[in-house]
Amino acid sequence: MEALLASLDPWLIYLVVGALTFGESAAFLSLVFPGEIALVAAAALGLPAGVGPIELAAVATLGSVAGGAFGYGIGRRYGPGLMSWEPISRRLGAKMVELRPMLSGPEAGALVTVARFNQITRALVPALAGMAEMGRMRFAVANGIGALLWASVFTAIGYYAAEWWRSTSGLVHIAMAVILLSGFGGWLVLRWRRRSLADPEPTPDS
């Protein structure tokens, strides 16, 4: 397995991570596939291929900053039409109503920074900040700080998880795999139950 990972091209990994972190805010990709998963996986699995954690965090930071700036520009220019698009407004309308006034107040910078750590707000906040006409420099600073913190944290998690994995025994690996699969299965069941409760089947008219 390690030989296969070592054969990967590190530049391809950087390219994929950069494109994904850009698309999270620029094209709402974080609503479909959270970038934390890709970043942790790239840091952990790319280690044998020579992917450096500092380089990976830098690529993820640049991609995130560019994606946030793109989303901000789109929101500033096309925001009302984009946010009224039915697939977005139906799923995220309540969240948009909650967040948009906050991006016009004194807490806007902190919100942009913290929003990076949630997959929904990571996609929405840059465009909403543009719609709210948050100052460009203020947004750029908050966007950059959030991107740097986010990329550094999840790159470090992947890197140190890989180092720990390589230093432990096979029995520990099996136990961890069982725990992770059980947790993922439980998460899927909870998500399915929430959707079932949120969208009950229509009852026939009496």
GUMIBA-82582 format. One line per field, with one value per residue: x, y, z of N, C-alpha, C in turn; residue in one letter. Coordinates in nm, 3 decimals, always signed. Layout:
N
n.u c(X ...)
n.v c(Y ...)
n.w c(Z ...)
ca.u c(X ...)
ca.v c(Y ...)
ca.w c(Z ...)
c.u c(X ...)
c.v c(Y ...)
c.w c(Z ...)
code c(A ...)
***
This chain:
206
n.u c(+0.082 +0.189 +0.387 +0.235 +0.115 +0.344 +0.407 +0.246 +0.194 +0.310 +0.254 +0.015 -0.155 -0.140 -0.259 -0.521 -0.613 -0.588 -0.773 -1.011 -1.035 -1.057 -1.300 -1.484 -1.587 -1.622 -1.785 -1.975 -1.904 -1.848 -2.088 -2.144 -1.918 -1.724 -1.431 -1.251 -1.224 -1.087 -0.851 -0.738 -0.708 -0.530 -0.305 -0.244 -0.234 -0.068 +0.182 +0.381 +0.436 +0.580 +0.453 +0.457 +0.368 +0.369 +0.378 +0.140 -0.052 -0.010 -0.095 -0.364 -0.448 -0.411 -0.587 -0.831 -0.843 -0.855 -1.094 -1.280 -1.258 -1.349 -1.613 -1.706 -1.692 -1.878 -2.110 -2.132 -2.185 -2.378 -2.539 -2.824 -2.981 -2.856 -2.884 -3.156 -3.211 -3.386 -3.298 -3.096 -3.214 -3.423 -3.300 -3.118 -3.224 -3.318 -3.080 -2.943 -3.101 -3.051 -2.774 -2.704 -2.769 -2.578 -2.342 -2.329 -2.271 -2.067 -1.954 -1.884 -1.627 -1.519 -1.709 -1.669 -1.414 -1.453 -1.647 -1.522 -1.482 -1.709 -1.905 -2.134 -2.154 -1.908 -1.945 -2.151 -2.101 -1.896 -2.026 -2.256 -2.136 -2.042 -2.290 -2.388 -2.226 -1.987 -1.680 -1.408 -1.133 -1.157 -1.297 -1.107 -0.891 -1.009 -1.093 -0.848 -0.720 -0.897 -0.879 -0.608 -0.590 -0.777 -0.672 -0.422 -0.490 -0.633 -0.455 -0.249 -0.382 -0.423 -0.155 -0.032 -0.200 -0.133 +0.135 +0.101 -0.045 +0.140 +0.313 +0.186 +0.034 -0.100 -0.337 -0.440 -0.498 -0.708 -0.901 -0.944 -1.045 -1.287 -1.419 -1.436 -1.589 -1.824 -1.900 -1.940 -2.150 -2.348 -2.378 -2.487 -2.733 -2.855 -2.869 -3.043 -3.275 -3.330 -3.392 -3.621 -3.795 -3.809 -3.924 -4.204 -4.405 -4.669 -5.006 -5.299 -5.584 -5.873)
n.v c(-0.121 +0.125 +0.154 +0.198 +0.444 +0.597 +0.620 +0.813 +1.130 +1.415 +1.675 +1.648 +1.592 +1.834 +1.996 +1.896 +1.941 +2.220 +2.298 +2.196 +2.331 +2.589 +2.569 +2.523 +2.760 +2.917 +2.776 +2.651 +2.393 +2.283 +2.218 +1.976 +1.808 +1.807 +2.000 +1.944 +1.670 +1.599 +1.742 +1.640 +1.374 +1.408 +1.507 +1.290 +1.055 +1.140 +1.162 +0.948 +0.996 +1.222 +1.460 +1.763 +1.890 +2.167 +2.280 +2.175 +2.290 +2.555 +2.555 +2.485 +2.704 +2.917 +2.836 +2.846 +3.117 +3.238 +3.121 +3.220 +3.496 +3.501 +3.411 +3.624 +3.835 +3.745 +3.745 +4.017 +4.122 +3.959 +3.861 +3.878 +3.758 +3.509 +3.399 +3.378 +3.172 +2.874 +2.603 +2.675 +2.868 +2.721 +2.520 +2.661 +2.896 +2.984 +2.992 +3.191 +3.415 +3.439 +3.490 +3.709 +3.979 +3.990 +4.021 +4.280 +4.411 +4.493 +4.249 +4.122 +4.064 +3.870 +3.671 +3.596 +3.484 +3.267 +3.126 +2.967 +2.719 +2.564 +2.366 +2.459 +2.739 +2.807 +2.792 +2.978 +3.231 +3.403 +3.493 +3.610 +3.810 +3.973 +4.051 +4.197 +4.411 +4.427 +4.573 +4.558 +4.527 +4.461 +4.222 +4.072 +4.048 +3.905 +3.678 +3.573 +3.516 +3.324 +3.121 +3.047 +2.952 +2.740 +2.569 +2.507 +2.374 +2.139 +2.019 +1.960 +1.777 +1.559 +1.498 +1.432 +1.226 +1.034 +0.987 +0.881 +0.651 +0.498 +0.429 +0.254 -0.066 -0.349 -0.447 -0.226 -0.071 -0.220 -0.200 +0.078 +0.110 -0.028 +0.131 +0.378 +0.306 +0.226 +0.467 +0.622 +0.481 +0.519 +0.796 +0.816 +0.686 +0.862 +1.092 +1.006 +0.962 +1.221 +1.348 +1.202 +1.279 +1.549 +1.561 +1.437 +1.168 +1.245 +1.246 +1.071 +1.249 +1.280)
n.w c(+0.000 +0.085 -0.104 -0.333 -0.269 -0.255 -0.520 -0.622 -0.781 -0.635 -0.722 -0.857 -0.646 -0.505 -0.699 -0.714 -0.452 -0.440 -0.641 -0.535 -0.286 -0.379 -0.523 -0.321 -0.198 -0.421 -0.598 -0.445 -0.365 -0.119 -0.008 -0.112 -0.092 +0.178 +0.227 +0.432 +0.451 +0.216 +0.256 +0.494 +0.410 +0.193 +0.327 +0.491 +0.325 +0.124 +0.227 +0.195 -0.074 -0.080 -0.028 +0.121 +0.443 +0.494 +0.238 +0.138 +0.310 +0.237 -0.033 +0.002 +0.152 -0.031 -0.236 -0.094 -0.020 -0.275 -0.371 -0.184 -0.239 -0.501 -0.465 -0.309 -0.497 -0.687 -0.531 -0.477 -0.725 -0.858 -0.659 -0.551 -0.757 -0.780 -0.521 -0.504 -0.663 -0.710 -0.619 -0.435 -0.263 -0.155 -0.003 +0.156 +0.238 +0.496 +0.643 +0.502 +0.554 +0.824 +0.837 +0.671 +0.777 +0.983 +0.850 +0.790 +1.015 +1.310 +1.375 +1.146 +1.033 +1.210 +1.171 +0.902 +0.924 +1.109 +0.973 +0.789 +0.901 +0.887 +0.675 +0.540 +0.592 +0.489 +0.218 +0.177 +0.307 +0.181 -0.062 +0.049 +0.201 -0.002 -0.112 +0.104 +0.085 +0.229 +0.329 +0.097 +0.171 +0.440 +0.421 +0.279 +0.460 +0.676 +0.540 +0.453 +0.700 +0.809 +0.611 +0.629 +0.898 +0.890 +0.687 +0.799 +1.040 +0.956 +0.781 +0.960 +1.125 +0.948 +0.884 +1.134 +1.210 +1.019 +1.088 +1.345 +1.280 +1.137 +1.336 +1.505 +1.596 +1.402 +1.520 +1.651 +1.429 +1.314 +1.517 +1.517 +1.257 +1.277 +1.469 +1.331 +1.104 +1.232 +1.350 +1.118 +1.001 +1.197 +1.175 +0.915 +0.955 +1.144 +0.987 +0.787 +0.940 +1.029 +0.789 +0.723 +0.927 +0.877 +0.625 +0.608 +0.483 +0.259 +0.371 +0.259 +0.132 +0.329)
ca.u c(+0.000 +0.275 +0.456 +0.140 +0.103 +0.470 +0.413 +0.160 +0.262 +0.269 +0.198 -0.126 -0.226 -0.150 -0.354 -0.656 -0.648 -0.606 -0.899 -1.123 -1.049 -1.110 -1.440 -1.573 -1.656 -1.651 -1.890 -2.059 -1.869 -1.845 -2.219 -2.147 -1.803 -1.646 -1.289 -1.172 -1.196 -0.982 -0.726 -0.683 -0.665 -0.410 -0.192 -0.211 -0.198 +0.036 +0.311 +0.482 +0.468 +0.662 +0.371 +0.497 +0.254 +0.373 +0.339 -0.002 -0.128 +0.000 -0.182 -0.503 -0.476 -0.426 -0.712 -0.942 -0.847 -0.904 -1.235 -1.358 -1.259 -1.436 -1.751 -1.739 -1.717 -2.005 -2.219 -2.142 -2.239 -2.495 -2.593 -2.968 -3.031 -2.800 -2.939 -3.298 -3.222 -3.469 -3.226 -3.021 -3.303 -3.505 -3.221 -3.035 -3.290 -3.321 -2.943 -2.909 -3.172 -2.984 -2.635 -2.679 -2.759 -2.456 -2.230 -2.331 -2.244 -1.928 -1.902 -1.871 -1.493 -1.507 -1.796 -1.601 -1.304 -1.505 -1.730 -1.438 -1.479 -1.836 -1.916 -2.241 -2.117 -1.792 -1.996 -2.245 -2.062 -1.832 -2.125 -2.341 -2.056 -2.047 -2.425 -2.402 -2.129 -1.881 -1.562 -1.320 -1.013 -1.199 -1.326 -0.983 -0.813 -1.079 -1.091 -0.713 -0.694 -0.977 -0.824 -0.480 -0.617 -0.846 -0.578 -0.318 -0.546 -0.669 -0.332 -0.180 -0.456 -0.391 -0.013 -0.003 -0.274 -0.053 +0.252 +0.055 -0.087 +0.260 +0.386 +0.104 +0.026 -0.213 -0.459 -0.492 -0.556 -0.837 -0.994 -0.979 -1.131 -1.422 -1.478 -1.468 -1.701 -1.943 -1.939 -1.993 -2.281 -2.441 -2.404 -2.579 -2.866 -2.910 -2.903 -3.163 -3.388 -3.362 -3.462 -3.753 -3.878 -3.828 -4.007 -4.294 -4.482 -4.802 -5.117 -5.407 -5.697 -5.986)
ca.v c(+0.000 +0.243 +0.168 +0.259 +0.585 +0.664 +0.641 +0.925 +1.255 +1.517 +1.793 +1.618 +1.608 +1.977 +2.052 +1.855 +2.012 +2.361 +2.314 +2.170 +2.438 +2.704 +2.547 +2.518 +2.888 +2.976 +2.701 +2.583 +2.252 +2.233 +2.163 +1.839 +1.732 +1.895 +2.002 +1.889 +1.529 +1.595 +1.797 +1.540 +1.258 +1.444 +1.517 +1.158 +0.958 +1.195 +1.164 +0.864 +1.049 +1.342 +1.580 +1.830 +1.954 +2.313 +2.309 +2.143 +2.394 +2.677 +2.539 +2.491 +2.842 +2.998 +2.797 +2.895 +3.262 +3.270 +3.083 +3.317 +3.623 +3.483 +3.409 +3.761 +3.913 +3.698 +3.794 +4.163 +4.159 +3.881 +3.795 +3.859 +3.659 +3.378 +3.347 +3.349 +3.050 +2.784 +2.498 +2.734 +2.932 +2.619 +2.448 +2.746 +3.026 +3.022 +3.025 +3.319 +3.519 +3.451 +3.536 +3.832 +4.100 +3.987 +4.061 +4.425 +4.467 +4.493 +4.113 +4.063 +4.008 +3.745 +3.572 +3.545 +3.397 +3.145 +3.055 +2.872 +2.589 +2.496 +2.345 +2.540 +2.880 +2.825 +2.815 +3.090 +3.360 +3.497 +3.555 +3.696 +3.929 +4.059 +4.108 +4.295 +4.516 +4.435 +4.635 +4.461 +4.501 +4.392 +4.084 +4.006 +4.014 +3.799 +3.560 +3.519 +3.456 +3.202 +3.020 +3.001 +2.870 +2.618 +2.482 +2.461 +2.279 +2.009 +1.958 +1.903 +1.658 +1.450 +1.463 +1.364 +1.100 +0.939 +0.951 +0.792 +0.524 +0.422 +0.388 +0.165 -0.205 -0.386 -0.461 -0.091 -0.030 -0.287 -0.139 +0.212 +0.096 -0.065 +0.249 +0.477 +0.256 +0.231 +0.607 +0.667 +0.418 +0.589 +0.928 +0.798 +0.656 +0.985 +1.183 +0.955 +0.985 +1.364 +1.377 +1.141 +1.361 +1.681 +1.545 +1.323 +1.130 +1.306 +1.155 +1.087 +1.330 +1.201)
ca.w c(+0.000 +0.093 -0.233 -0.425 -0.233 -0.288 -0.665 -0.660 -0.815 -0.536 -0.788 -0.886 -0.519 -0.481 -0.795 -0.675 -0.329 -0.474 -0.714 -0.447 -0.188 -0.452 -0.560 -0.204 -0.183 -0.552 -0.668 -0.345 -0.361 +0.018 +0.024 -0.163 -0.041 +0.266 +0.196 +0.540 +0.421 +0.114 +0.309 +0.586 +0.331 +0.117 +0.419 +0.544 +0.220 +0.038 +0.296 +0.127 -0.207 -0.064 -0.011 +0.244 +0.510 +0.479 +0.101 +0.123 +0.378 +0.156 -0.150 +0.049 +0.191 -0.153 -0.300 -0.014 -0.033 -0.409 -0.379 -0.108 -0.311 -0.617 -0.414 -0.269 -0.618 -0.746 -0.447 -0.490 -0.856 -0.901 -0.542 -0.537 -0.853 -0.748 -0.397 -0.522 -0.744 -0.629 -0.544 -0.324 -0.167 -0.087 +0.096 +0.242 +0.258 +0.638 +0.682 +0.441 +0.629 +0.954 +0.827 +0.595 +0.860 +1.063 +0.766 +0.779 +1.147 +1.356 +1.390 +1.013 +1.012 +1.286 +1.109 +0.782 +0.968 +1.170 +0.875 +0.716 +0.968 +0.869 +0.531 +0.482 +0.594 +0.402 +0.083 +0.170 +0.364 +0.088 -0.149 +0.131 +0.235 -0.120 -0.121 +0.211 +0.055 +0.328 +0.270 +0.031 +0.251 +0.562 +0.384 +0.238 +0.580 +0.749 +0.453 +0.457 +0.832 +0.819 +0.522 +0.685 +1.017 +0.848 +0.614 +0.891 +1.136 +0.898 +0.731 +1.076 +1.168 +0.856 +0.893 +1.260 +1.209 +0.941 +1.168 +1.452 +1.219 +1.099 +1.456 +1.587 +1.550 +1.318 +1.600 +1.672 +1.301 +1.299 +1.613 +1.470 +1.139 +1.325 +1.533 +1.228 +1.024 +1.317 +1.361 +0.989 +0.986 +1.286 +1.116 +0.803 +1.010 +1.201 +0.878 +0.721 +1.029 +1.028 +0.664 +0.729 +1.014 +0.814 +0.505 +0.627 +0.366 +0.261 +0.400 +0.162 +0.177 +0.377)
c.u c(+0.086 +0.351 +0.365 +0.125 +0.228 +0.482 +0.326 +0.243 +0.219 +0.208 +0.052 -0.210 -0.244 -0.257 -0.498 -0.701 -0.672 -0.738 -1.019 -1.143 -1.094 -1.259 -1.535 -1.654 -1.698 -1.769 -1.975 -2.027 -1.869 -1.980 -2.230 -2.038 -1.717 -1.496 -1.201 -1.130 -1.081 -0.849 -0.660 -0.631 -0.538 -0.288 -0.147 -0.160 -0.086 +0.174 +0.415 +0.523 +0.553 +0.583 +0.406 +0.380 +0.253 +0.328 +0.190 -0.089 -0.125 -0.091 -0.329 -0.541 -0.499 -0.555 -0.833 -0.956 -0.904 -1.052 -1.324 -1.368 -1.351 -1.582 -1.797 -1.773 -1.849 -2.123 -2.240 -2.210 -2.369 -2.572 -2.742 -3.025 -2.983 -2.867 -3.089 -3.320 -3.284 -3.392 -3.149 -3.115 -3.385 -3.427 -3.157 -3.099 -3.287 -3.183 -2.901 -2.974 -3.103 -2.849 -2.621 -2.675 -2.630 -2.336 -2.230 -2.293 -2.098 -1.867 -1.873 -1.735 -1.475 -1.591 -1.730 -1.489 -1.355 -1.584 -1.651 -1.446 -1.612 -1.865 -2.026 -2.202 -1.994 -1.836 -2.074 -2.184 -1.990 -1.932 -2.216 -2.267 -2.053 -2.182 -2.445 -2.307 -2.032 -1.756 -1.464 -1.198 -1.048 -1.229 -1.197 -0.901 -0.877 -1.077 -0.954 -0.681 -0.770 -0.920 -0.694 -0.502 -0.678 -0.750 -0.472 -0.370 -0.568 -0.551 -0.257 -0.250 -0.421 -0.247 +0.016 -0.081 -0.195 +0.070 +0.214 +0.022 +0.035 +0.335 +0.309 +0.090 -0.098 -0.343 -0.523 -0.557 -0.694 -0.941 -1.038 -1.071 -1.273 -1.492 -1.522 -1.587 -1.832 -1.993 -2.000 -2.132 -2.385 -2.477 -2.502 -2.721 -2.931 -2.952 -3.030 -3.287 -3.428 -3.437 -3.602 -3.847 -3.907 -3.921 -4.099 -4.371 -4.620 -4.910 -5.228 -5.521 -5.811 -6.115)
c.v c(+0.126 +0.264 +0.234 +0.408 +0.662 +0.694 +0.758 +1.050 +1.363 +1.641 +1.773 +1.635 +1.755 +2.040 +2.020 +1.931 +2.160 +2.386 +2.295 +2.283 +2.568 +2.687 +2.546 +2.646 +2.947 +2.908 +2.616 +2.433 +2.197 +2.179 +2.017 +1.753 +1.822 +1.885 +1.948 +1.745 +1.519 +1.640 +1.698 +1.420 +1.288 +1.452 +1.379 +1.064 +1.009 +1.196 +1.075 +0.916 +1.176 +1.470 +1.643 +1.899 +2.105 +2.353 +2.285 +2.248 +2.525 +2.671 +2.551 +2.633 +2.930 +2.966 +2.852 +3.047 +3.303 +3.236 +3.179 +3.450 +3.615 +3.485 +3.548 +3.846 +3.874 +3.752 +3.943 +4.202 +4.089 +3.820 +3.774 +3.755 +3.519 +3.319 +3.321 +3.227 +2.940 +2.675 +2.552 +2.791 +2.830 +2.552 +2.540 +2.880 +3.073 +3.064 +3.160 +3.434 +3.544 +3.521 +3.675 +3.958 +4.105 +4.035 +4.210 +4.492 +4.457 +4.354 +4.047 +3.998 +3.876 +3.635 +3.512 +3.450 +3.264 +3.061 +2.951 +2.731 +2.513 +2.485 +2.430 +2.687 +2.907 +2.854 +2.945 +3.226 +3.452 +3.568 +3.650 +3.823 +4.026 +4.127 +4.218 +4.413 +4.540 +4.490 +4.531 +4.427 +4.425 +4.245 +4.008 +3.962 +3.897 +3.668 +3.493 +3.452 +3.324 +3.089 +2.961 +2.911 +2.736 +2.521 +2.426 +2.354 +2.142 +1.941 +1.891 +1.777 +1.539 +1.403 +1.384 +1.233 +0.994 +0.894 +0.854 +0.654 +0.436 +0.370 +0.291 +0.030 -0.230 -0.400 -0.325 -0.040 -0.090 -0.224 -0.001 +0.206 +0.062 +0.056 +0.353 +0.434 +0.259 +0.375 +0.659 +0.609 +0.486 +0.726 +0.918 +0.771 +0.782 +1.082 +1.138 +0.981 +1.132 +1.402 +1.320 +1.224 +1.497 +1.674 +1.425 +1.293 +1.193 +1.203 +1.177 +1.169 +1.242 +1.250)
c.w c(+0.000 -0.037 -0.336 -0.396 -0.270 -0.437 -0.711 -0.689 -0.716 -0.600 -0.824 -0.760 -0.486 -0.572 -0.754 -0.552 -0.358 -0.546 -0.623 -0.346 -0.254 -0.477 -0.442 -0.188 -0.317 -0.620 -0.574 -0.334 -0.218 +0.062 -0.018 -0.100 +0.046 +0.239 +0.306 +0.511 +0.322 +0.171 +0.405 +0.509 +0.252 +0.206 +0.467 +0.436 +0.130 +0.100 +0.230 -0.010 -0.200 -0.056 +0.123 +0.310 +0.494 +0.339 +0.080 +0.189 +0.299 +0.035 -0.109 +0.090 +0.069 -0.226 -0.227 -0.025 -0.169 -0.425 -0.304 -0.179 -0.433 -0.573 -0.372 -0.391 -0.684 -0.665 -0.462 -0.621 -0.891 -0.783 -0.536 -0.632 -0.822 -0.625 -0.406 -0.612 -0.658 -0.556 -0.424 -0.219 -0.090 +0.025 +0.199 +0.275 +0.402 +0.686 +0.624 +0.516 +0.763 +0.942 +0.767 +0.682 +0.942 +0.983 +0.736 +0.910 +1.186 +1.368 +1.256 +0.991 +1.084 +1.224 +0.984 +0.819 +1.019 +1.070 +0.797 +0.774 +0.963 +0.721 +0.468 +0.479 +0.507 +0.259 +0.073 +0.203 +0.265 -0.004 -0.071 +0.174 +0.119 -0.135 -0.017 +0.193 +0.170 +0.260 +0.215 +0.116 +0.378 +0.532 +0.352 +0.359 +0.654 +0.671 +0.457 +0.590 +0.847 +0.734 +0.577 +0.806 +0.979 +0.782 +0.708 +0.985 +1.072 +0.828 +0.846 +1.125 +1.079 +0.870 +1.020 +1.273 +1.131 +1.019 +1.281 +1.396 +1.188 +1.221 +1.544 +1.521 +1.465 +1.395 +1.627 +1.544 +1.282 +1.392 +1.567 +1.348 +1.180 +1.387 +1.429 +1.144 +1.104 +1.330 +1.232 +0.966 +1.074 +1.232 +1.000 +0.851 +1.067 +1.092 +0.807 +0.807 +1.032 +0.901 +0.665 +0.815 +0.952 +0.695 +0.522 +0.501 +0.374 +0.289 +0.298 +0.219 +0.220 +0.313)
code c(M E A L L A S L D P W L I Y L V V G A L T F G E S A A F L S L V F P G E I A L V A A A A L G L P A G V G P I E L A A V A T L G S V A G G A F G Y G I G R R Y G P G L M S W E P I S R R L G A K M V E L R P M L S G P E A G A L V T V A R F N Q I T R A L V P A L A G M A E M G R M R F A V A N G I G A L L W A S V F T A I G Y Y A A E W W R S T S G L V H I A M A V I L L S G F G G W L V L R W R R R S L A D P E P T P D S)
***
